[in-house]
Amino acid sequence: EVQLVESGGGLVQPGGSLILSCAVSGITFRDSTIHWVRQASGKGLEWVGRIRSNAYSFATAYAASVEGRFTISRDDSKNTAYLHMNSLKTEDTAVYYCIRFGELEDAFDIWGQGTMVTVSS
Amino acid sequence: SYEVTQPPSVSVSPGQTASITCSGDKLGNKYVAWYQQKPGQSPMLVIYKDDRRPSGIPERFSGSISGNTATLTISGTQGMDEADYYCQSWDSSTALFGGGTKLTVL
């Protein structure tokens, strides 16, 4: 069974930092592109960024709203991707999903359950 | 910046056909996917590459695209189809989601 399990969410003050983890099982993680998408309460989906595989030099891309503050990394030996969040703002409060990008489908085919990040003083 | 637009809500009677549109200037240049999200759950892929259905998705779900408008059609809508639906496409390396459409089955 394919699983993506996020962890690391919680309450953080504005200006603070947090690292989210995405543990992946059931697929060949090293060949996978991993994306992060967030969803504020009662709002729509917002793409955050992605990291490609070693075959693509671990290339990353980010949404303009997080560029320069968020960084995505991965550890293929641990089948885990990370979302490093710095200089957090109240508007970053959301559920954060990690997602496996299906190359054949050209779409987000497997989603994690999400982890909640609350930025508040 | 480039945006993808969906109607905020669509209502349909059980057994009827629901159509949810997704519009954007560049939609004809990139594939469109559709996701279903029920309350308290993660989104789930229901249509990819404009009109293809993943295994396990009922045949009543179909997708199409004409020009810059993509459409998700649910034929013979059932109560279990009540959910939020999001279209998604691409602007270069950036994924774009529509604002979402709440489908109500009355």
gemmi code that builds the backbone of each chain (N, CA, C; Angstrom):
import gemmi

chains = {
    "A": [
        ("GLU", (0.848, -1.195, 0.000), (0.000, 0.000, 0.000), (0.883, 1.245, 0.000)),
        ("VAL", (0.543, 2.171, -0.873), (1.290, 3.421, -0.942), (0.819, 4.355, 0.160)),
        ("GLN", (1.778, 4.920, 0.875), (1.429, 5.853, 1.942), (2.374, 7.027, 1.966)),
        ("LEU", (1.813, 8.207, 2.176), (2.583, 9.401, 2.469), (2.080, 9.911, 3.811)),
        ("VAL", (2.978, 10.052, 4.761), (2.572, 10.446, 6.116), (3.343, 11.692, 6.517)),
        ("GLU", (2.596, 12.777, 6.679), (3.203, 14.034, 7.104), (3.276, 14.109, 8.625)),
        ("SER", (4.268, 14.831, 9.103), (4.403, 15.083, 10.533), (5.157, 16.387, 10.739)),
        ("GLY", (5.135, 16.867, 11.976), (5.893, 18.060, 12.303), (5.077, 19.327, 12.435)),
        ("GLY", (3.788, 19.242, 12.166), (2.950, 20.423, 12.295), (2.775, 20.842, 13.752)),
        ("GLY", (2.283, 22.045, 13.935), (2.058, 22.534, 15.296), (1.869, 24.031, 15.320)),
        ("LEU", (1.972, 24.578, 16.514), (1.808, 26.014, 16.729), (3.171, 26.693, 16.757)),
        ("VAL", (3.302, 27.760, 16.001), (4.561, 28.499, 15.960), (4.239, 29.985, 15.911)),
        ("GLN", (5.114, 30.793, 16.495), (4.899, 32.238, 16.495), (5.289, 32.859, 15.167)),
        ("PRO", (4.679, 33.978, 14.834), (5.086, 34.686, 13.615), (6.579, 34.978, 13.637)),
        ("GLY", (7.213, 34.754, 12.481), (8.651, 34.923, 12.391), (9.425, 33.664, 12.716)),
        ("GLY", (8.740, 32.666, 13.220), (9.396, 31.424, 13.612), (9.616, 30.469, 12.456)),
        ("SER", (10.138, 29.295, 12.810), (10.469, 28.270, 11.815), (9.866, 26.934, 12.206)),
        ("LEU", (9.690, 26.094, 11.207), (9.136, 24.759, 11.422), (9.582, 23.875, 10.277)),
        ("ILE", (9.789, 22.606, 10.563), (10.138, 21.651, 9.516), (9.082, 20.553, 9.484)),
        ("LEU", (8.466, 20.370, 8.337), (7.516, 19.282, 8.131), (8.222, 18.123, 7.447)),
        ("SER", (7.839, 16.914, 7.822), (8.382, 15.715, 7.193), (7.277, 14.973, 6.448)),
        ("CYS", (7.676, 14.257, 5.423), (6.748, 13.443, 4.631), (7.410, 12.088, 4.415)),
        ("ALA", (6.977, 11.104, 5.171), (7.534, 9.762, 5.065), (6.737, 8.964, 4.044)),
        ("VAL", (7.443, 8.380, 3.089), (6.793, 7.702, 1.959), (7.110, 6.218, 1.982)),
        ("SER", (6.107, 5.409, 1.730), (6.302, 3.965, 1.644), (5.432, 3.404, 0.528)),
        ("GLY", (5.844, 2.251, 0.020), (5.048, 1.568, -0.991), (5.348, 1.953, -2.419)),
        ("ILE", (6.256, 2.896, -2.630), (6.657, 3.285, -3.984), (8.171, 3.460, -4.001)),
        ("THR", (8.730, 3.580, -5.181), (10.163, 3.835, -5.309), (10.380, 5.326, -5.104)),
        ("PHE", (10.658, 5.678, -3.862), (10.712, 7.092, -3.497), (11.754, 7.843, -4.311)),
        ("ARG", (12.913, 7.221, -4.534), (14.013, 7.959, -5.173), (13.668, 8.406, -6.592)),
        ("ASP", (12.689, 7.755, -7.213), (12.298, 8.127, -8.577), (11.136, 9.119, -8.594)),
        ("SER", (10.645, 9.484, -7.428), (9.409, 10.259, -7.341), (9.661, 11.756, -7.196)),
        ("THR", (8.775, 12.534, -7.799), (8.708, 13.972, -7.549), (7.677, 14.191, -6.442)),
        ("ILE", (8.068, 14.962, -5.428), (7.194, 15.224, -4.294), (6.799, 16.698, -4.288)),
        ("HIS", (5.515, 16.942, -4.144), (4.984, 18.294, -4.062), (4.400, 18.528, -2.672)),
        ("TRP", (4.303, 19.796, -2.317), (3.590, 20.234, -1.119), (2.479, 21.191, -1.552)),
        ("VAL", (1.310, 20.972, -0.992), (0.141, 21.816, -1.245), (-0.470, 22.144, 0.112)),
        ("ARG", (-0.970, 23.359, 0.283), (-1.571, 23.724, 1.556), (-3.003, 24.187, 1.370)),
        ("GLN", (-3.734, 24.172, 2.478), (-5.144, 24.554, 2.442), (-5.515, 25.221, 3.763)),
        ("ALA", (-5.762, 26.512, 3.708), (-6.245, 27.226, 4.883), (-7.672, 26.779, 5.185)),
        ("SER", (-8.052, 26.900, 6.425), (-9.368, 26.430, 6.852), (-10.486, 27.074, 6.041)),
        ("GLY", (-11.315, 26.233, 5.432), (-12.429, 26.724, 4.640), (-12.062, 27.315, 3.305)),
        ("LYS", (-10.788, 27.201, 2.926), (-10.312, 27.784, 1.670), (-9.898, 26.708, 0.677)),
        ("GLY", (-9.440, 27.140, -0.471), (-9.053, 26.224, -1.522), (-7.625, 25.731, -1.395)),
        ("LEU", (-7.204, 24.968, -2.381), (-5.871, 24.388, -2.411), (-4.883, 25.386, -2.998)),
        ("GLU", (-3.709, 25.456, -2.388), (-2.646, 26.331, -2.879), (-1.358, 25.529, -2.997)),
        ("TRP", (-0.806, 25.490, -4.177), (0.465, 24.800, -4.398), (1.582, 25.551, -3.705)),
        ("VAL", (2.476, 24.823, -3.034), (3.580, 25.418, -2.299), (4.899, 25.234, -3.043)),
        ("GLY", (5.159, 24.016, -3.491), (6.413, 23.781, -4.186), (6.633, 22.309, -4.438)),
        ("ARG", (7.778, 21.986, -5.054), (8.088, 20.591, -5.353), (9.588, 20.369, -5.422)),
        ("ILE", (9.935, 19.079, -5.288), (11.323, 18.662, -5.490), (11.319, 17.448, -6.399)),
        ("ARG", (12.166, 17.466, -7.392), (12.254, 16.352, -8.316), (13.296, 15.357, -7.816)),
        ("SER", (13.464, 14.315, -8.585), (14.372, 13.248, -8.190), (15.809, 13.562, -8.552)),
        ("ASN", (16.696, 12.657, -8.152), (18.118, 12.804, -8.464), (18.335, 12.863, -9.975)),
        ("ALA", (17.488, 12.156, -10.730), (17.623, 12.162, -12.190), (17.470, 13.562, -12.766)),
        ("TYR", (16.821, 14.429, -12.005), (16.620, 15.829, -12.419), (17.338, 16.774, -11.465)),
        ("SER", (18.409, 16.240, -10.864), (19.277, 17.045, -9.992), (18.543, 17.650, -8.805)),
        ("PHE", (17.509, 16.961, -8.328), (16.734, 17.421, -7.175), (16.214, 18.853, -7.384)),
        ("ALA", (15.818, 19.165, -8.579), (15.361, 20.519, -8.892), (14.128, 20.880, -8.061)),
        ("THR", (14.130, 22.102, -7.570), (13.006, 22.596, -6.781), (12.324, 23.767, -7.485)),
        ("ALA", (11.068, 23.977, -7.123), (10.304, 25.139, -7.596), (9.340, 25.510, -6.483)),
        ("TYR", (9.038, 26.808, -6.385), (8.217, 27.288, -5.278), (7.180, 28.296, -5.762)),
        ("ALA", (6.094, 28.381, -5.012), (5.112, 29.425, -5.258), (5.704, 30.775, -4.857)),
        ("ALA", (5.255, 31.810, -5.517), (5.771, 33.148, -5.232), (5.537, 33.534, -3.773)),
        ("SER", (4.457, 33.038, -3.190), (4.089, 33.413, -1.827), (5.032, 32.854, -0.762)),
        ("VAL", (5.839, 31.849, -1.142), (6.747, 31.239, -0.161), (8.199, 31.292, -0.609)),
        ("GLU", (8.441, 31.717, -1.830), (9.798, 31.789, -2.367), (10.695, 32.596, -1.439)),
        ("GLY", (11.853, 32.024, -1.113), (12.805, 32.708, -0.238), (12.577, 32.436, 1.238)),
        ("ARG", (11.428, 31.890, 1.593), (11.136, 31.567, 2.998), (11.052, 30.056, 3.222)),
        ("PHE", (10.542, 29.326, 2.236), (10.378, 27.879, 2.342), (11.403, 27.173, 1.464)),
        ("THR", (11.863, 26.022, 1.931), (12.793, 25.196, 1.168), (12.351, 23.742, 1.263)),
        ("ILE", (12.370, 23.042, 0.138), (12.036, 21.630, 0.117), (13.314, 20.825, -0.084)),
        ("SER", (13.461, 19.782, 0.710), (14.611, 18.893, 0.560), (14.122, 17.452, 0.650)),
        ("ARG", (15.043, 16.517, 0.439), (14.674, 15.102, 0.523), (15.882, 14.295, 0.957)),
        ("ASP", (15.607, 13.162, 1.580), (16.645, 12.205, 1.958), (16.185, 10.857, 1.403)),
        ("ASP", (16.742, 10.482, 0.268), (16.304, 9.248, -0.372), (16.646, 8.007, 0.451)),
        ("SER", (17.639, 8.100, 1.309), (17.994, 6.947, 2.155), (16.932, 6.702, 3.223)),
        ("LYS", (16.143, 7.730, 3.512), (15.089, 7.617, 4.518), (13.691, 7.653, 3.908)),
        ("ASN", (13.622, 7.715, 2.577), (12.322, 7.800, 1.893), (11.471, 8.938, 2.471)),
        ("THR", (12.119, 10.065, 2.697), (11.439, 11.183, 3.357), (11.750, 12.501, 2.653)),
        ("ALA", (10.708, 13.309, 2.514), (10.856, 14.670, 2.009), (10.562, 15.642, 3.152)),
        ("TYR", (11.107, 16.842, 3.011), (10.963, 17.835, 4.074), (10.531, 19.177, 3.494)),
        ("LEU", (9.767, 19.904, 4.301), (9.419, 21.283, 3.975), (9.933, 22.148, 5.122)),
        ("HIS", (10.973, 22.931, 4.824), (11.571, 23.809, 5.810), (10.898, 25.172, 5.665)),
        ("MET", (10.273, 25.608, 6.732), (9.517, 26.861, 6.685), (10.141, 27.879, 7.639)),
        ("ASN", (10.557, 29.008, 7.089), (11.156, 30.075, 7.888), (10.345, 31.357, 7.748)),
        ("SER", (10.605, 32.297, 8.646), (9.927, 33.606, 8.612), (8.424, 33.430, 8.437)),
        ("LEU", (7.856, 32.574, 9.253), (6.451, 32.236, 9.086), (5.549, 33.417, 9.383)),
        ("LYS", (4.462, 33.481, 8.620), (3.476, 34.538, 8.748), (2.130, 33.930, 9.140)),
        ("THR", (1.257, 34.745, 9.674), (-0.060, 34.225, 10.066), (-0.793, 33.628, 8.873)),
        ("GLU", (-0.548, 34.180, 7.692), (-1.215, 33.673, 6.492), (-0.671, 32.333, 6.019)),
        ("ASP", (0.369, 31.830, 6.661), (0.870, 30.484, 6.347), (0.095, 29.409, 7.110)),
        ("THR", (-0.810, 29.818, 7.980), (-1.629, 28.872, 8.732), (-2.484, 28.051, 7.772)),
        ("ALA", (-2.317, 26.733, 7.836), (-3.013, 25.858, 6.889), (-2.716, 24.398, 7.209)),
        ("VAL", (-3.463, 23.519, 6.575), (-3.103, 22.101, 6.534), (-2.147, 21.940, 5.355)),
        ("TYR", (-1.040, 21.275, 5.593), (-0.028, 21.060, 4.572), (-0.044, 19.589, 4.149)),
        ("TYR", (-0.224, 19.381, 2.849), (-0.235, 18.032, 2.273), (1.040, 17.781, 1.483)),
        ("CYS", (1.619, 16.611, 1.638), (2.647, 16.194, 0.689), (1.997, 15.217, -0.290)),
        ("ILE", (2.491, 15.240, -1.501), (1.825, 14.534, -2.584), (2.861, 13.913, -3.508)),
        ("ARG", (2.593, 12.718, -3.965), (3.437, 12.110, -4.993), (2.892, 12.516, -6.355)),
        ("PHE", (3.747, 13.001, -7.206), (3.341, 13.365, -8.554), (3.422, 12.145, -9.442)),
        ("GLY", (2.300, 11.771, -10.028), (2.260, 10.637, -10.937), (2.742, 11.029, -12.311)),
        ("GLU", (3.892, 10.531, -12.715), (4.479, 10.930, -14.003), (3.605, 10.501, -15.172)),
        ("LEU", (3.021, 9.310, -15.067), (2.172, 8.832, -16.168), (0.884, 9.643, -16.255)),
        ("GLU", (0.370, 10.036, -15.090), (-0.888, 10.782, -15.064), (-0.665, 12.278, -15.253)),
        ("ASP", (0.565, 12.721, -15.027), (0.849, 14.163, -15.062), (-0.092, 14.873, -14.091)),
        ("ALA", (-0.252, 14.270, -12.907), (-1.172, 14.811, -11.910), (-0.758, 14.313, -10.526)),
        ("PHE", (-1.409, 14.867, -9.509), (-1.115, 14.505, -8.126), (-1.938, 13.280, -7.767)),
        ("ASP", (-1.322, 12.111, -7.820), (-2.128, 10.903, -7.710), (-2.215, 10.318, -6.313)),
        ("ILE", (-1.268, 10.628, -5.430), (-1.310, 10.090, -4.073), (-1.047, 11.220, -3.080)),
        ("TRP", (-2.008, 11.425, -2.176), (-1.942, 12.500, -1.203), (-1.744, 11.946, 0.205)),
        ("GLY", (-0.991, 12.669, 1.009), (-0.923, 12.354, 2.419), (-2.174, 12.840, 3.135)),
        ("GLN", (-2.214, 12.607, 4.434), (-3.402, 12.990, 5.216), (-3.334, 14.449, 5.675)),
        ("GLY", (-2.164, 15.043, 5.563), (-2.008, 16.451, 5.927), (-1.578, 16.642, 7.368)),
        ("THR", (-0.899, 17.754, 7.611), (-0.506, 18.136, 8.967), (-0.796, 19.622, 9.142)),
        ("MET", (-1.325, 19.984, 10.299), (-1.781, 21.349, 10.540), (-0.661, 22.226, 11.069)),
        ("VAL", (-0.498, 23.385, 10.457), (0.452, 24.388, 10.918), (-0.339, 25.634, 11.296)),
        ("THR", (-0.141, 26.088, 12.520), (-0.805, 27.300, 12.993), (0.250, 28.326, 13.362)),
        ("VAL", (0.188, 29.481, 12.716), (1.123, 30.564, 13.009), (0.347, 31.639, 13.761)),
        ("SER", (0.666, 31.771, 15.043), (-0.085, 32.701, 15.884), (0.732, 33.069, 17.113)),
        ("SER", (0.523, 34.282, 17.576), (1.202, 34.715, 18.801), (0.325, 34.440, 20.026)),
    ],
    "B": [
        ("SER", (-0.988, 37.835, -12.574), (-0.593, 36.437, -12.681), (-1.747, 35.626, -13.264)),
        ("TYR", (-1.400, 34.482, -13.816), (-2.367, 33.609, -14.463), (-3.276, 32.956, -13.440)),
        ("GLU", (-4.568, 32.931, -13.700), (-5.528, 32.332, -12.785), (-6.412, 31.334, -13.503)),
        ("VAL", (-6.924, 30.411, -12.708), (-7.855, 29.413, -13.193), (-9.153, 29.599, -12.406)),
        ("THR", (-10.279, 29.691, -13.120), (-11.537, 30.086, -12.490), (-12.581, 28.983, -12.533)),
        ("GLN", (-13.206, 28.759, -11.381), (-14.320, 27.812, -11.275), (-15.511, 28.527, -10.644)),
        ("PRO", (-16.732, 28.050, -10.919), (-17.894, 28.599, -10.192), (-17.829, 28.145, -8.739)),
        ("PRO", (-18.202, 29.000, -7.794), (-18.103, 28.613, -6.376), (-19.007, 27.446, -6.005)),
        ("SER", (-20.145, 27.348, -6.661), (-21.082, 26.294, -6.287), (-21.888, 25.824, -7.483)),
        ("VAL", (-22.268, 24.561, -7.425), (-23.146, 23.948, -8.416), (-24.105, 23.035, -7.654)),
        ("SER", (-25.373, 23.075, -8.021), (-26.361, 22.199, -7.406), (-26.937, 21.261, -8.456)),
        ("VAL", (-27.265, 20.062, -8.027), (-27.806, 19.069, -8.948), (-28.749, 18.152, -8.183)),
        ("SER", (-29.747, 17.662, -8.850), (-30.663, 16.694, -8.242), (-30.104, 15.293, -8.417)),
        ("PRO", (-30.366, 14.408, -7.485), (-29.876, 13.030, -7.623), (-30.318, 12.422, -8.945)),
        ("GLY", (-29.373, 11.737, -9.596), (-29.672, 11.092, -10.859), (-29.472, 11.985, -12.072)),
        ("GLN", (-29.329, 13.277, -11.849), (-29.114, 14.203, -12.959), (-27.630, 14.385, -13.231)),
        ("THR", (-27.340, 15.176, -14.257), (-25.951, 15.419, -14.660), (-25.455, 16.744, -14.117)),
        ("ALA", (-24.297, 16.699, -13.483), (-23.648, 17.906, -12.972), (-22.457, 18.249, -13.849)),
        ("SER", (-22.320, 19.528, -14.162), (-21.174, 19.992, -14.939), (-20.476, 21.110, -14.184)),
        ("ILE", (-19.171, 20.966, -14.019), (-18.356, 21.965, -13.333), (-17.301, 22.441, -14.316)),
        ("THR", (-17.244, 23.747, -14.520), (-16.307, 24.290, -15.500), (-15.072, 24.867, -14.831)),
        ("CYS", (-14.041, 24.987, -15.640), (-12.750, 25.499, -15.195), (-12.179, 26.288, -16.366)),
        ("SER", (-11.957, 27.587, -16.176), (-11.521, 28.431, -17.281), (-10.183, 29.091, -16.984)),
        ("GLY", (-9.377, 29.221, -18.010), (-8.084, 29.889, -17.875), (-7.466, 30.103, -19.242)),
        ("ASP", (-6.776, 31.202, -19.398), (-6.264, 31.568, -20.717), (-5.314, 30.536, -21.306)),
        ("LYS", (-4.597, 29.797, -20.441), (-3.587, 28.867, -20.936), (-4.009, 27.408, -20.811)),
        ("LEU", (-5.292, 27.188, -20.488), (-5.707, 25.806, -20.217), (-5.518, 24.890, -21.415)),
        ("GLY", (-5.667, 25.422, -22.600), (-5.536, 24.572, -23.773), (-4.113, 24.112, -24.019)),
        ("ASN", (-3.127, 24.709, -23.318), (-1.724, 24.380, -23.566), (-1.184, 23.307, -22.636)),
        ("LYS", (-1.869, 23.072, -21.505), (-1.406, 22.112, -20.510), (-2.555, 21.185, -20.111)),
        ("TYR", (-2.191, 19.998, -19.629), (-3.221, 19.075, -19.164), (-3.943, 19.622, -17.931)),
        ("VAL", (-5.205, 19.230, -17.812), (-6.026, 19.583, -16.664), (-6.341, 18.314, -15.873)),
        ("ALA", (-6.273, 18.442, -14.552), (-6.681, 17.349, -13.658), (-7.794, 17.867, -12.752)),
        ("TRP", (-8.569, 16.930, -12.241), (-9.660, 17.263, -11.320), (-9.519, 16.429, -10.055)),
        ("TYR", (-9.809, 17.086, -8.918), (-9.710, 16.431, -7.623), (-11.024, 16.611, -6.875)),
        ("GLN", (-11.403, 15.561, -6.158), (-12.580, 15.577, -5.309), (-12.124, 15.618, -3.857)),
        ("GLN", (-12.722, 16.495, -3.066), (-12.391, 16.548, -1.651), (-13.667, 16.576, -0.820)),
        ("LYS", (-13.807, 15.563, 0.006), (-14.938, 15.505, 0.930), (-14.501, 16.073, 2.279)),
        ("PRO", (-15.444, 16.538, 3.084), (-15.092, 17.173, 4.364), (-14.206, 16.281, 5.217)),
        ("GLY", (-13.128, 16.870, 5.717), (-12.225, 16.159, 6.604), (-11.298, 15.175, 5.923)),
        ("GLN", (-11.328, 15.141, 4.579), (-10.483, 14.195, 3.846), (-9.489, 14.915, 2.945)),
        ("SER", (-8.470, 14.183, 2.546), (-7.523, 14.712, 1.567), (-8.162, 14.668, 0.189)),
        ("PRO", (-7.725, 15.547, -0.698), (-8.231, 15.484, -2.073), (-7.885, 14.150, -2.733)),
        ("MET", (-8.682, 13.795, -3.728), (-8.475, 12.549, -4.467), (-8.594, 12.845, -5.960)),
        ("LEU", (-7.664, 12.295, -6.724), (-7.662, 12.491, -8.174), (-8.831, 11.747, -8.809)),
        ("VAL", (-9.632, 12.453, -9.621), (-10.752, 11.794, -10.299), (-10.623, 11.856, -11.824)),
        ("ILE", (-9.892, 12.826, -12.345), (-9.655, 12.944, -13.782), (-8.236, 13.470, -13.979)),
        ("TYR", (-7.503, 12.888, -14.929), (-6.181, 13.401, -15.274), (-6.061, 13.501, -16.784)),
        ("LYS", (-5.074, 14.270, -17.242), (-4.854, 14.487, -18.670), (-6.170, 14.811, -19.381)),
        ("ASP", (-6.875, 15.754, -18.829), (-8.110, 16.325, -19.384), (-9.313, 15.398, -19.274)),
        ("ASP", (-9.144, 14.128, -19.659), (-10.330, 13.285, -19.816), (-10.117, 11.825, -19.418)),
        ("ARG", (-9.039, 11.537, -18.717), (-8.767, 10.153, -18.352), (-9.120, 9.908, -16.900)),
        ("ARG", (-9.604, 8.722, -16.648), (-10.111, 8.373, -15.331), (-9.182, 7.369, -14.668)),
        ("PRO", (-8.700, 7.660, -13.443), (-7.866, 6.675, -12.738), (-8.675, 5.415, -12.438)),
        ("SER", (-7.973, 4.312, -12.246), (-8.660, 3.089, -11.875), (-9.373, 3.288, -10.539)),
        ("GLY", (-10.579, 2.747, -10.467), (-11.348, 2.866, -9.240), (-12.312, 4.032, -9.229)),
        ("ILE", (-12.165, 4.955, -10.166), (-13.092, 6.086, -10.248), (-14.281, 5.664, -11.113)),
        ("PRO", (-15.498, 5.861, -10.623), (-16.686, 5.410, -11.372), (-16.787, 6.049, -12.756)),
        ("GLU", (-17.383, 5.307, -13.678), (-17.513, 5.769, -15.061), (-18.383, 7.011, -15.187)),
        ("ARG", (-19.178, 7.315, -14.160), (-20.033, 8.501, -14.249), (-19.214, 9.797, -14.217)),
        ("PHE", (-17.948, 9.705, -13.837), (-17.073, 10.875, -13.862), (-16.370, 10.945, -15.226)),
        ("SER", (-16.479, 12.097, -15.887), (-15.783, 12.278, -17.154), (-15.269, 13.705, -17.253)),
        ("GLY", (-14.263, 13.877, -18.089), (-13.678, 15.197, -18.283), (-13.595, 15.517, -19.754)),
        ("SER", (-13.602, 16.803, -20.043), (-13.449, 17.250, -21.423), (-12.820, 18.630, -21.406)),
        ("ILE", (-12.352, 19.045, -22.585), (-11.784, 20.385, -22.702), (-12.092, 20.928, -24.078)),
        ("SER", (-12.442, 22.182, -24.116), (-12.712, 22.859, -25.375), (-12.131, 24.261, -25.275)),
        ("GLY", (-11.144, 24.523, -26.102), (-10.474, 25.810, -26.023), (-9.836, 26.008, -24.658)),
        ("ASN", (-10.206, 27.067, -23.985), (-9.638, 27.382, -22.678), (-10.559, 27.021, -21.517)),
        ("THR", (-11.513, 26.136, -21.767), (-12.436, 25.718, -20.709), (-12.469, 24.201, -20.592)),
        ("ALA", (-12.183, 23.736, -19.384), (-12.282, 22.315, -19.078), (-13.562, 22.085, -18.294)),
        ("THR", (-14.137, 20.906, -18.465), (-15.395, 20.590, -17.794), (-15.319, 19.211, -17.162)),
        ("LEU", (-15.725, 19.150, -15.907), (-15.916, 17.877, -15.213), (-17.406, 17.591, -15.233)),
        ("THR", (-17.763, 16.417, -15.746), (-19.164, 16.033, -15.827), (-19.394, 14.795, -14.975)),
        ("ILE", (-20.434, 14.854, -14.172), (-20.817, 13.703, -13.358), (-22.221, 13.311, -13.790)),
        ("SER", (-22.310, 12.148, -14.430), (-23.597, 11.672, -14.928), (-24.274, 10.808, -13.863)),
        ("GLY", (-25.588, 10.925, -13.764), (-26.276, 10.128, -12.749), (-25.732, 10.406, -11.361)),
        ("THR", (-25.660, 11.686, -11.023), (-25.037, 12.106, -9.761), (-25.679, 11.421, -8.558)),
        ("GLN", (-24.829, 10.993, -7.651), (-25.301, 10.348, -6.431), (-24.978, 11.222, -5.213)),
        ("GLY", (-25.649, 10.944, -4.128), (-25.412, 11.703, -2.909), (-23.968, 11.664, -2.470)),
        ("MET", (-23.289, 10.562, -2.713), (-21.895, 10.418, -2.300), (-20.963, 11.310, -3.123)),
        ("ASP", (-21.460, 11.893, -4.187), (-20.642, 12.779, -5.013), (-20.606, 14.201, -4.469)),
        ("GLU", (-21.414, 14.475, -3.462), (-21.405, 15.807, -2.854), (-20.036, 16.046, -2.235)),
        ("ALA", (-19.371, 17.099, -2.704), (-17.978, 17.352, -2.309), (-17.523, 18.664, -2.936)),
        ("ASP", (-16.304, 19.055, -2.591), (-15.642, 20.158, -3.292), (-14.803, 19.562, -4.419)),
        ("TYR", (-14.815, 20.239, -5.559), (-14.051, 19.784, -6.712), (-13.096, 20.891, -7.160)),
        ("TYR", (-11.852, 20.498, -7.401), (-10.827, 21.451, -7.805), (-10.238, 21.031, -9.153)),
        ("CYS", (-10.137, 21.984, -10.064), (-9.366, 21.727, -11.275), (-7.933, 22.194, -11.014)),
        ("GLN", (-7.017, 21.641, -11.793), (-5.590, 21.970, -11.624), (-4.899, 21.898, -12.971)),
        ("SER", (-4.082, 22.891, -13.240), (-3.266, 22.875, -14.443), (-1.899, 23.466, -14.096)),
        ("TRP", (-1.188, 23.902, -15.128), (0.191, 24.340, -14.926), (0.469, 25.667, -15.618)),
        ("ASP", (1.330, 26.448, -14.984), (1.890, 27.636, -15.596), (3.395, 27.488, -15.452)),
        ("SER", (4.051, 27.000, -16.508), (5.455, 26.631, -16.436), (5.618, 25.568, -15.349)),
        ("SER", (6.464, 25.774, -14.374), (6.671, 24.769, -13.327), (5.734, 24.921, -12.141)),
        ("THR", (4.839, 25.888, -12.208), (3.940, 26.180, -11.097), (2.593, 25.508, -11.298)),
        ("ALA", (2.163, 24.761, -10.279), (0.829, 24.162, -10.340), (-0.203, 25.203, -9.937)),
        ("LEU", (-1.292, 25.242, -10.673), (-2.363, 26.183, -10.395), (-3.642, 25.424, -10.113)),
        ("PHE", (-4.300, 25.797, -9.030), (-5.596, 25.229, -8.711), (-6.683, 26.271, -8.931)),
        ("GLY", (-7.816, 25.804, -9.407), (-8.985, 26.658, -9.400), (-9.436, 26.855, -7.960)),
        ("GLY", (-10.327, 27.806, -7.758), (-10.773, 28.129, -6.407), (-11.655, 27.073, -5.762)),
        ("GLY", (-12.084, 26.110, -6.566), (-12.925, 25.041, -6.025), (-14.403, 25.298, -6.250)),
        ("THR", (-15.133, 24.218, -6.465), (-16.585, 24.281, -6.650), (-17.242, 23.325, -5.666)),
        ("LYS", (-18.162, 23.852, -4.890), (-18.895, 22.995, -3.965), (-20.097, 22.419, -4.692)),
        ("LEU", (-20.101, 21.096, -4.851), (-21.217, 20.418, -5.500), (-22.203, 19.966, -4.442)),
        ("THR", (-23.421, 20.452, -4.573), (-24.493, 20.063, -3.666), (-25.481, 19.186, -4.406)),
        ("VAL", (-25.766, 18.038, -3.833), (-26.749, 17.120, -4.418), (-28.032, 17.257, -3.601)),
        ("LEU", (-29.002, 17.904, -4.206), (-30.228, 18.251, -3.464), (-31.230, 17.107, -3.442)),
    ],
}
model = gemmi.Model(1)
for chain_id, residues in chains.items():
    chain = gemmi.Chain(chain_id)
    for i, (resn, *xyz) in enumerate(residues, 1):
        res = gemmi.Residue()
        res.name, res.seqid = resn, gemmi.SeqId(i, " ")
        for name, pos in zip(("N", "CA", "C"), xyz):
            atom = gemmi.Atom()
            atom.name, atom.element = name, gemmi.Element(name[0])
            atom.pos, atom.b_iso = gemmi.Position(*pos), 0.0
            res.add_atom(atom)
        chain.add_residue(res)
    model.add_chain(chain)
structure = gemmi.Structure()
structure.add_model(model)
structure.setup_entities()
